[in-house]
Amino acid sequence: MARITKITIRSGTNTPNPADFDESEPAWDKANGRLYIKDQAGAMVSVGGSSGPIAETSQVISQDYTLSSGANGISLGPVEIANTFTVTIPANAAWAII
C-alpha cells in the first residue's frame, strides 16, 4: 500500500473557483474556516466547518451531487434539493438524512 507523505492544500479568502482545481483536490477557505474538495461533477463541495463545537451542514443542495462509488452519505435535516438539481446514489450505497 502506498503512503501519502504530503498533501498540499491551496488556501484563499473565499469559496474556491472549481476551474482552478483538479478532481479531489482540497482547498481551504481561510475567511470562513471551510475545507472544500472538487467532486466528480466538477463542483467544490464543503467538507468541513469552523473549528467550533458545532458542525454545520447546508440545508439546500444547489448543485448536482453523486455519491462516490463504494461510499455512503449522511446529512443533517431538513435538507432541500433545489429545483433542477439531483442527488445520485449508486447501487449498494445509502444516503441518510437525520
OpenMM code with the backbone's topology and positions (N, CA, C; nanometers):
from openmm import Vec3, app, unit

residues = "MET ALA ARG ILE THR LYS ILE THR ILE ARG SER GLY THR ASN THR PRO ASN PRO ALA ASP PHE ASP GLU SER GLU PRO ALA TRP ASP LYS ALA ASN GLY ARG LEU TYR ILE LYS ASP GLN ALA GLY ALA MET VAL SER VAL GLY GLY SER SER GLY PRO ILE ALA GLU THR SER GLN VAL ILE SER GLN ASP TYR THR LEU SER SER GLY ALA ASN GLY ILE SER LEU GLY PRO VAL GLU ILE ALA ASN THR PHE THR VAL THR ILE PRO ALA ASN ALA ALA TRP ALA ILE ILE".split()
positions = [
    Vec3(0.0826, -0.1160, 0.0000),
    Vec3(0.0000, 0.0000, 0.0000),
    Vec3(0.0887, 0.1245, 0.0000),
    Vec3(0.0588, 0.2171, -0.0902),
    Vec3(0.1348, 0.3414, -0.0978),
    Vec3(0.0920, 0.4355, 0.0140),
    Vec3(0.1839, 0.5107, 0.0654),
    Vec3(0.1549, 0.6090, 0.1692),
    Vec3(0.1665, 0.7485, 0.1101),
    Vec3(0.0766, 0.8356, 0.1507),
    Vec3(0.0853, 0.9762, 0.1125),
    Vec3(0.1694, 1.0447, 0.2179),
    Vec3(0.2752, 1.1077, 0.1747),
    Vec3(0.3620, 1.1738, 0.2710),
    Vec3(0.3338, 1.3219, 0.2840),
    Vec3(0.2651, 1.3808, 0.1834),
    Vec3(0.2369, 1.5229, 0.1888),
    Vec3(0.1135, 1.5525, 0.1042),
    Vec3(0.0235, 1.6328, 0.1577),
    Vec3(-0.0917, 1.6808, 0.0825),
    Vec3(-0.0833, 1.8321, 0.0814),
    Vec3(-0.0874, 1.8892, -0.0366),
    Vec3(-0.0850, 2.0338, -0.0499),
    Vec3(-0.2279, 2.0853, -0.0564),
    Vec3(-0.2601, 2.1794, 0.0295),
    Vec3(-0.3918, 2.2421, 0.0293),
    Vec3(-0.3717, 2.3894, -0.0033),
    Vec3(-0.4251, 2.4302, -0.1183),
    Vec3(-0.4179, 2.5717, -0.1540),
    Vec3(-0.5209, 2.6476, -0.0707),
    Vec3(-0.4877, 2.7663, -0.0267),
    Vec3(-0.5828, 2.8409, 0.0551),
    Vec3(-0.6099, 2.9780, -0.0049),
    Vec3(-0.7272, 3.0276, 0.0231),
    Vec3(-0.7687, 3.1585, -0.0247),
    Vec3(-0.8609, 3.2222, 0.0768),
    Vec3(-0.9238, 3.3302, 0.0369),
    Vec3(-1.0088, 3.4021, 0.1308),
    Vec3(-1.1564, 3.3959, 0.0930),
    Vec3(-1.1942, 3.3061, 0.0039),
    Vec3(-1.3356, 3.2861, -0.0293),
    Vec3(-1.3539, 3.1473, -0.0906),
    Vec3(-1.4778, 3.1137, -0.1244),
    Vec3(-1.5056, 2.9827, -0.1826),
    Vec3(-1.4205, 2.9645, -0.3070),
    Vec3(-1.3479, 2.8537, -0.3178),
    Vec3(-1.2585, 2.8334, -0.4311),
    Vec3(-1.3340, 2.8173, -0.5627),
    Vec3(-1.2725, 2.8631, -0.6702),
    Vec3(-1.3274, 2.8509, -0.8044),
    Vec3(-1.2973, 2.7106, -0.8582),
    Vec3(-1.4003, 2.6315, -0.8947),
    Vec3(-1.3771, 2.4947, -0.9419),
    Vec3(-1.2814, 2.4861, -1.0605),
    Vec3(-1.2776, 2.5890, -1.1441),
    Vec3(-1.1904, 2.5865, -1.2620),
    Vec3(-1.0419, 2.5846, -1.2238),
    Vec3(-1.0101, 2.6232, -1.1019),
    Vec3(-0.8714, 2.6298, -1.0574),
    Vec3(-0.8209, 2.5003, -0.9944),
    Vec3(-0.9080, 2.3979, -0.9861),
    Vec3(-0.8713, 2.2768, -0.9120),
    Vec3(-0.8961, 2.1512, -0.9930),
    Vec3(-0.8204, 2.0455, -0.9629),
    Vec3(-0.8410, 1.9131, -1.0211),
    Vec3(-0.9369, 1.8348, -0.9324),
    Vec3(-0.9988, 1.7307, -0.9874),
    Vec3(-1.0897, 1.6460, -0.9092),
    Vec3(-1.0173, 1.5931, -0.7855),
    Vec3(-1.0850, 1.5966, -0.6743),
    Vec3(-1.0370, 1.5501, -0.5433),
    Vec3(-0.9303, 1.6398, -0.4803),
    Vec3(-0.9005, 1.7524, -0.5426),
    Vec3(-0.8006, 1.8428, -0.4859),
    Vec3(-0.8639, 1.9268, -0.3750),
    Vec3(-0.8014, 1.9334, -0.2568),
    Vec3(-0.8576, 2.0108, -0.1465),
    Vec3(-0.8210, 2.1592, -0.1548),
    Vec3(-0.9066, 2.2426, -0.0977),
    Vec3(-0.8815, 2.3867, -0.0892),
    Vec3(-0.9347, 2.4363, 0.0449),
    Vec3(-0.8627, 2.5288, 0.1058),
    Vec3(-0.9010, 2.5828, 0.2364),
    Vec3(-0.9453, 2.7273, 0.2201),
    Vec3(-1.0653, 2.7599, 0.2679),
    Vec3(-1.1174, 2.8969, 0.2681),
    Vec3(-1.0872, 2.9561, 0.4050),
    Vec3(-0.9861, 3.0418, 0.4124),
    Vec3(-0.9447, 3.0986, 0.5398),
    Vec3(-1.0507, 3.1895, 0.6011),
    Vec3(-1.1308, 3.2556, 0.5173),
    Vec3(-1.2288, 3.3518, 0.5677),
    Vec3(-1.3359, 3.2871, 0.6536),
    Vec3(-1.3837, 3.1669, 0.6134),
    Vec3(-1.4904, 3.1047, 0.6931),
    Vec3(-1.4504, 2.9697, 0.7510),
    Vec3(-1.3234, 2.9334, 0.7402),
    Vec3(-1.2743, 2.8110, 0.8024),
    Vec3(-1.3340, 2.6843, 0.7445),
    Vec3(-1.3524, 2.6796, 0.6126),
    Vec3(-1.4116, 2.5621, 0.5492),
    Vec3(-1.3119, 2.4953, 0.4546),
    Vec3(-1.3164, 2.3631, 0.4557),
    Vec3(-1.2370, 2.2826, 0.3637),
    Vec3(-1.3278, 2.2393, 0.2497),
    Vec3(-1.2799, 2.2509, 0.1266),
    Vec3(-1.3547, 2.2107, 0.0078),
    Vec3(-1.2766, 2.1051, -0.0689),
    Vec3(-1.3503, 2.0195, -0.1389),
    Vec3(-1.2924, 1.9201, -0.2287),
    Vec3(-1.3671, 1.9305, -0.3612),
    Vec3(-1.2953, 1.9239, -0.4727),
    Vec3(-1.3635, 1.9251, -0.6029),
    Vec3(-1.4181, 1.7854, -0.6287),
    Vec3(-1.5513, 1.7760, -0.6495),
    Vec3(-1.6148, 1.6451, -0.6679),
    Vec3(-1.6126, 1.5995, -0.8135),
    Vec3(-1.6669, 1.4795, -0.8377),
    Vec3(-1.6679, 1.4206, -0.9717),
    Vec3(-1.7482, 1.5043, -1.0707),
    Vec3(-1.8459, 1.5804, -1.0215),
    Vec3(-1.9289, 1.6637, -1.1085),
    Vec3(-1.8609, 1.7965, -1.1414),
    Vec3(-1.7451, 1.8220, -1.0813),
    Vec3(-1.6710, 1.9444, -1.1099),
    Vec3(-1.7030, 2.0604, -1.0180),
    Vec3(-1.7756, 2.0352, -0.9088),
    Vec3(-1.8117, 2.1415, -0.8149),
    Vec3(-1.7250, 2.1323, -0.6890),
    Vec3(-1.7056, 2.2457, -0.6247),
    Vec3(-1.6340, 2.2487, -0.4984),
    Vec3(-1.7351, 2.2213, -0.3875),
    Vec3(-1.7122, 2.1162, -0.3101),
    Vec3(-1.8043, 2.0730, -0.2059),
    Vec3(-1.7398, 2.0971, -0.0702),
    Vec3(-1.8109, 2.1665, 0.0182),
    Vec3(-1.7603, 2.1924, 0.1516),
    Vec3(-1.7606, 2.0629, 0.2315),
    Vec3(-1.6478, 2.0296, 0.2912),
    Vec3(-1.6385, 1.9071, 0.3709),
    Vec3(-1.6013, 1.9366, 0.5150),
    Vec3(-1.5960, 2.0631, 0.5508),
    Vec3(-1.5622, 2.0957, 0.6875),
    Vec3(-1.6139, 2.2314, 0.7270),
    Vec3(-1.6447, 2.2445, 0.8506),
    Vec3(-1.6931, 2.3722, 0.9013),
    Vec3(-1.5876, 2.4397, 0.9852),
    Vec3(-1.6319, 2.5315, 1.0666),
    Vec3(-1.5399, 2.6008, 1.1550),
    Vec3(-1.4895, 2.5051, 1.2616),
    Vec3(-1.3927, 2.5492, 1.3356),
    Vec3(-1.3343, 2.4619, 1.4377),
    Vec3(-1.4111, 2.4676, 1.5691),
    Vec3(-1.5301, 2.5267, 1.5685),
    Vec3(-1.6104, 2.5382, 1.6895),
    Vec3(-1.6726, 2.4061, 1.7312),
    Vec3(-1.7570, 2.4081, 1.8345),
    Vec3(-1.8133, 2.2851, 1.8902),
    Vec3(-1.9318, 2.2291, 1.8116),
    Vec3(-1.9797, 2.3007, 1.7090),
    Vec3(-2.0951, 2.2538, 1.6321),
    Vec3(-2.0575, 2.2445, 1.4850),
    Vec3(-2.0773, 2.1268, 1.4257),
    Vec3(-2.0550, 2.1100, 1.2820),
    Vec3(-2.1786, 2.1588, 1.2077),
    Vec3(-2.1584, 2.2268, 1.0937),
    Vec3(-2.2698, 2.2790, 1.0161),
    Vec3(-2.2759, 2.2101, 0.8807),
    Vec3(-2.3988, 2.1814, 0.8337),
    Vec3(-2.4190, 2.1277, 0.7001),
    Vec3(-2.5225, 2.2134, 0.6287),
    Vec3(-2.5142, 2.2192, 0.4974),
    Vec3(-2.6067, 2.3006, 0.4185),
    Vec3(-2.7475, 2.2437, 0.4251),
    Vec3(-2.8472, 2.3325, 0.4264),
    Vec3(-2.9873, 2.2911, 0.4253),
    Vec3(-3.0411, 2.2779, 0.2838),
    Vec3(-2.9738, 2.3395, 0.1870),
    Vec3(-3.0189, 2.3347, 0.0487),
    Vec3(-2.9060, 2.2822, -0.0387),
    Vec3(-2.9341, 2.1795, -0.1174),
    Vec3(-2.8380, 2.1270, -0.2140),
    Vec3(-2.8642, 2.2015, -0.3445),
    Vec3(-2.7682, 2.2806, -0.3888),
    Vec3(-2.7881, 2.3641, -0.5070),
    Vec3(-2.6866, 2.3333, -0.6159),
    Vec3(-2.6553, 2.2056, -0.6279),
    Vec3(-2.5695, 2.1556, -0.7350),
    Vec3(-2.5981, 2.0074, -0.7495),
    Vec3(-2.5717, 1.9512, -0.8660),
    Vec3(-2.5851, 1.8066, -0.8824),
    Vec3(-2.4786, 1.7402, -0.7970),
    Vec3(-2.5151, 1.6288, -0.7345),
    Vec3(-2.4193, 1.5588, -0.6490),
    Vec3(-2.4343, 1.4089, -0.6677),
    Vec3(-2.3236, 1.3405, -0.6836),
    Vec3(-2.3214, 1.1948, -0.6942),
    Vec3(-2.2311, 1.1400, -0.5854),
    Vec3(-2.2857, 1.0507, -0.5029),
    Vec3(-2.2018, 0.9853, -0.4024),
    Vec3(-2.0935, 0.9051, -0.4731),
    Vec3(-1.9771, 0.9004, -0.4157),
    Vec3(-1.8680, 0.8218, -0.4719),
    Vec3(-1.9013, 0.6740, -0.4666),
    Vec3(-1.8524, 0.5993, -0.5633),
    Vec3(-1.8723, 0.4549, -0.5651),
    Vec3(-1.8116, 0.3930, -0.4396),
    Vec3(-1.8857, 0.3059, -0.3755),
    Vec3(-1.8368, 0.2399, -0.2553),
    Vec3(-1.8468, 0.3252, -0.1299),
    Vec3(-1.9226, 0.4356, -0.1372),
    Vec3(-1.9355, 0.5244, -0.0214),
    Vec3(-2.0823, 0.5444, 0.0141),
    Vec3(-2.1079, 0.5775, 0.1396),
    Vec3(-2.2400, 0.6180, 0.1865),
    Vec3(-2.2330, 0.7642, 0.2254),
    Vec3(-2.3494, 0.8299, 0.2355),
    Vec3(-2.3523, 0.9704, 0.2742),
    Vec3(-2.4489, 0.9936, 0.3884),
    Vec3(-2.4259, 1.1028, 0.4617),
    Vec3(-2.5161, 1.1401, 0.5702),
    Vec3(-2.5295, 1.2924, 0.5708),
    Vec3(-2.6505, 1.3401, 0.5920),
    Vec3(-2.6784, 1.4826, 0.6035),
    Vec3(-2.7647, 1.5045, 0.7270),
    Vec3(-2.7570, 1.6249, 0.7836),
    Vec3(-2.8450, 1.6613, 0.8934),
    Vec3(-2.9627, 1.7368, 0.8348),
    Vec3(-3.0844, 1.6947, 0.8673),
    Vec3(-3.2035, 1.7529, 0.8078),
    Vec3(-3.2577, 1.8679, 0.8887),
    Vec3(-3.3498, 1.9418, 0.8294),
    Vec3(-3.4074, 1.9149, 0.6982),
    Vec3(-3.3116, 1.9530, 0.5860),
    Vec3(-3.3249, 1.8842, 0.4725),
    Vec3(-3.2435, 1.9108, 0.3546),
    Vec3(-3.3369, 1.9247, 0.2354),
    Vec3(-3.3142, 2.0283, 0.1570),
    Vec3(-3.3927, 2.0521, 0.0354),
    Vec3(-3.3001, 2.0397, -0.0849),
    Vec3(-3.3470, 1.9719, -0.1901),
    Vec3(-3.2733, 1.9688, -0.3163),
    Vec3(-3.3380, 2.0755, -0.4049),
    Vec3(-3.2625, 2.1799, -0.4387),
    Vec3(-3.3163, 2.2907, -0.5174),
    Vec3(-3.3604, 2.2421, -0.6556),
    Vec3(-3.4547, 2.3175, -0.7145),
    Vec3(-3.5071, 2.2832, -0.8472),
    Vec3(-3.3951, 2.2620, -0.9476),
    Vec3(-3.4126, 2.1645, -1.0335),
    Vec3(-3.3240, 2.1250, -1.1449),
    Vec3(-3.1990, 2.0508, -1.1011),
    Vec3(-3.1773, 2.0313, -0.9721),
    Vec3(-3.0586, 1.9599, -0.9260),
    Vec3(-3.0961, 1.8189, -0.8806),
    Vec3(-3.0006, 1.7266, -0.8877),
    Vec3(-3.0256, 1.5887, -0.8483),
    Vec3(-2.9138, 1.5377, -0.7582),
    Vec3(-2.9512, 1.4438, -0.6735),
    Vec3(-2.8541, 1.3692, -0.5933),
    Vec3(-2.8624, 1.2254, -0.6419),
    Vec3(-2.7490, 1.1704, -0.6837),
    Vec3(-2.7445, 1.0346, -0.7363),
    Vec3(-2.6779, 0.9430, -0.6350),
    Vec3(-2.7493, 0.8350, -0.6026),
    Vec3(-2.6982, 0.7360, -0.5067),
    Vec3(-2.6654, 0.6093, -0.5866),
    Vec3(-2.5396, 0.5696, -0.5954),
    Vec3(-2.5035, 0.4496, -0.6722),
    Vec3(-2.5625, 0.3228, -0.6101),
    Vec3(-2.5671, 0.2163, -0.6888),
    Vec3(-2.6121, 0.0865, -0.6381),
    Vec3(-2.5279, 0.0476, -0.5176),
    Vec3(-2.5892, -0.0154, -0.4214),
    Vec3(-2.5230, -0.0636, -0.2988),
    Vec3(-2.4696, 0.0493, -0.2110),
    Vec3(-2.5241, 0.1706, -0.2269),
    Vec3(-2.4857, 0.2835, -0.1426),
    Vec3(-2.6093, 0.3366, -0.0728),
    Vec3(-2.5907, 0.4199, 0.0281),
    Vec3(-2.7036, 0.4778, 0.1020),
    Vec3(-2.6735, 0.6213, 0.1371),
    Vec3(-2.7805, 0.7024, 0.1414),
    Vec3(-2.7713, 0.8409, 0.1877),
    Vec3(-2.8751, 0.8550, 0.2989),
    Vec3(-2.8305, 0.8891, 0.4176),
    Vec3(-2.9199, 0.9039, 0.5312),
    Vec3(-2.9317, 1.0510, 0.5669),
    Vec3(-3.0549, 1.0957, 0.5913),
    Vec3(-3.0784, 1.2311, 0.6399),
    Vec3(-3.1358, 1.2160, 0.7802),
    Vec3(-3.0636, 1.2684, 0.8785),
    Vec3(-3.1087, 1.2530, 1.0173),
    Vec3(-3.1394, 1.3866, 1.0793),
] * unit.nanometer
topology = app.Topology()
chain = topology.addChain("A")
for resn in residues:
    res = topology.addResidue(resn, chain)
    for name in ("N", "CA", "C"):
        topology.addAtom(name, app.Element.getBySymbol(name[0]), res)
